[in-house]
Each structure stands twice: as C-alpha cells, then as structure tokens.
Amino acid sequence: MEFEKIPTIPTADEILDRSLRRAAKNKKLKTNRDLANEDFIRSVYSSVYDKLMDSVQKFPNFDELSPFYTDIVNLLFSIDKIKHSLGAIQWAGEKVREVGGMYARQMRGAPDTNALRKQATARIASIVQQVDNDLKYLNEARNVLRKLPDIRPDEFTVVVAGYPNVGKSSFINLVSSATSEVAGYAFTTKRIIVGHHEVGRDRIQIVDTPGILDRPVEERNDIEQQALS
C-alpha cells in the first residue's frame, strides 16, 4: 500500500539543520572564500529543495485513491487540507531554489560575499519556517495513514460487526487462512482487524469492525463511519 512508503516528514528546523551542517562541512574544504560562499549557498538551497520536494513526492496522488481510502482519509483528516499543505511545501521548495540561485549568481564578482551568504541563508530559513506547520501536519497524517488496513476494493469482503467482547476477533482468527496474517490497525482507541481466507485461487477479506452499524447514519461515531467506509 502506498501509504506505507511515506517517510518521516522532517520539521523546518530539521531540514535547515541538516542542510546547513552539510554545506558548512563542504565549505571548510574550499580555499577561495568567495567560491566557498557561493558553493555553500548552492549546497544549502539544493539540499533544502530536495528534502522539501521529497516530502511532497512520497505522498500518493489523492485523486487516484479508491473511494474506500478517500472516505477513510477524509474521516481521519482532510484530503483538501493535505493537498493544501503539499502545495505549500512545493511552493517553498521552488522559492528556496529561486532565491538561493539568485544569491549564488550575485556572489560572482561581489565585493562582500560573506554578507550575501548571510542574507541568502536568512531568506532560505524564513521560507522554510513558513511551511513548518504544514510539514508537521503532513507528518501527523503520515503516522496515521501508514497504519491503515490494506483493504483491496476489488476483493470480496465480509464485514463482521457487532457488540464488543462477543468473539468477533476470535472468529476472524478461526476462519482466516493459516498463511495469512491477522493485523490490528489503530483508529484512535479502537482497531479494525483484517484477515484473509483463501478459497482456491480467490481471496476473501474478512473485516472485524468496531461499533454497531445498524444505527442511523447521523448517530454513528467516527469509528463506525470508518468501519462503514
């Protein structure tokens, strides 16, 4: 499942710290001060750009999600808000590259490249800090989405619902194939258990959902809405 591939999304401070330390290490190897300052800025903005864009590109295309996962993500977070944060981070990456490249070009033949290096570093840091909340929001979403059950919409699905402590989980364990795993997936304080039963070449998904699903829609809690999806 694509959500499992999303890496930890670093904060603005983490991105800047790693990029600046890497650039400073390379700068020490240069003997020409002006060239060293130019290379420093190029290294910083390239590293920051790569880290920001990597955060964007590792998220799946939400327009291509199945209706099941679209409903689940919207119940847990908001696809529109996730898209907004992804767009903000992409803007920041492109802006960092634009500003960094501009300062790097200005350094050629400039009388004081130290001043330009400091200005460029401050501008880049300011841009990245503007999307710190977006980075944190995406990492929060990532931590939850990667634990979503691997449910395939094209497979026949049996839903086991009912009151707690009546043996639903035991039933799932009993009928699931020995070669299949039964895994719990956290939904706040509850969980959905997905098992599989193989019939010949076909696989049946068996889903143990929390909550009672026969009550009116307006009376269902978030857990039951997730289960209904």
N, C-alpha and C positions, 0 to 999 in steps of 0.2 A: 504494500500500500504506500502511496506517495507521501503521506504524512510522516511516515517513519523515517524518511530520508531528510527531513528538515533538520539542519544542525542547530546547535545552540546559537541564539542571536545575541551577539555581544552588545553591551551598552556603549554609549558615546565615549565615556571615559576609557573603556577597554580598547576600543578601536583606536583612539588617539594615542593612548599609552604605547600600544604595540607598534604602531606606525612610526611614532617619534623615536622610540628606542632603536628600532631597526635603522632608521635614517641616520641617527646620531652615531651608531656603530660604524656605518659605512663612511660617514663624514670624516672620521678620525684617520681614515686611510688616505685621504687626499692631502696633497701638499700645497696646492694652489687654493687660497682662501675663497676667491670668487667662484671658481669652478666647484669647490666643495659646497658652497652655499646653494648654488644652482642645483647640483645633484641632490642635495638634502631636500629641497622643496619638491623636486620631481619624484623622489622616493616617497615622501610623505603623501603627496596627493595621489600617487599611483596606488599606494598601499591602502589608503582610506577608500578610494574609489572601488578597488577590488573587494574589500570587505563589505561595503555597503551593497554593491550590486550582487554579491554572492548571497547576501541575506534575502534579496528580492527574488533572485532566480531559483532558489531552492524551494520556494513555496510553489504548490501546484497551481495550475490555471483553474481558478474557481468557476469560470464559465463552462468548463468541461466536466465538472463534477456530476455524478449521478444525482437524481432527485433525492435519494436517501441521504447522501452525505451533505447535500445542500441544506436540507432541513435540519440535520443534526448540527452542522456548523452554525447555522443561524440561531438555533436554540441555545447553544453554548456561548456564542459570541455574536458577531455580526459580520457577514461577508462584506457588506459595504464599508464598514469601519476597517476591516483588514485590508481591503483594496485601497482605501484612503491612506493607510499607513505605508503600504507598499509603494504607492505613488509618491508619497512624501520622501521616502528613503531613496527612491530612484532619482528624484529631483536633486536631493542633497548630493548624491554621488556625482551626477553630471555637473552640478555647480562647483563642487570641490575641484574637479578636473579642469573646469574652465578657469577658475580663479587661480589655481596653482600653476597652470600653464602660462597664464598671463604674467604672473610674477617671475616665473623662471625666464621668460623671454626678456623681461625688463632688466634682469640682472646682467645681461651681456653688455659690458661696457659701462655699467653703472658705477658711480664713484663710491657708493656705500652699499655693498651687497648684504652686509650684516643687518642693516635697518630693514631692507626689503625682505630678508629671510624672516625676521621677527613679525613684520606686518603680514606676510603670507601665512605664517603659522597661526597667528591670531585669527585671521579671516577664516581659514580652514576649520579651526576649532569651533568658531562661532556657528558655522554652517552645520557641523555635525551635532553640536549641542541642541540645535533647533529641532532635531528629529529624535532626541533621546527618548521622549515618551512613546514615540512610535516604535522604536526599537524594543522598548520594554514590553509594550503591548503585544507585539508580534512574538516575543519570546514566551510570554504568558500563554498566548494562543498555541504556540508550538508545543509547549509542555503538556497541554491537554489533548490537542488533536492527534499527536503521535500515539496516544493510548486508545484511540478509537478502535472499535472492533473491526476486524477485516471481514465485512459482510459483502458478498457479491450479489448485486441485484439480479443477475441472470440465473442464479441458482434457486431451486425450490426451497422455500423456507417454512419451517414450522415454528410458531411462536408459542411458548409456554408461559402463561401469565396466571396470576392468582395471588392469594394472600401469602404473606411471609410465613416461613417455617412450616410449610406443608409438604416439603420434599421435592420441590421443583428442581433444585440443583442436583439432588441425588438421581432424579430421573434422567437429567441430561447426561450425567456421568455414566449411567447404566446403558443408555441407548447409543451413546457416541462410540464410533469405531475405536478399536484399541490403538490403531496407528494415528489417530487424530488427537490433538491436544484440546483440552477444555481450559480456556483462559478467561480470567476476570478483567474487566475494563472499568476503570473508575469513572463514575459520574457523580461528582460531589461525594456524598457519603454512601452512595449506592453503587451497584455494579450490574453490568449486563454480562451474562455468560454465554459464550458462543461455542457450541460443539458441532461435530460433523458426523454423519452416518453415511457410509458408502453402500450403495445398492448397485451391484455390478460396476459399470463404469460411471455411474452417476453419483453425485454427492449431494446430500441433503443437509442444509443448515438448520440447526436446532438452537433457538434463541430463548434463553431464560431472562425475562424482563421483570423489573420491579414494578410494583403498583398494580392497580386494578384498572383494566382497560374498558370496562363496560359502563363507566360513568359518563355523563355528558362532557363534551369537549371543554366547555368553559369551566368545568370543575376539576379538570386534570391538572396535576402539578407538572413542573418541568421534567421530572424523571419520567413520568408517564407519557409526556409529549415526546420525549426522546425515544421511548420504547415504541410508541405508535409509529414513529417515522420508519 
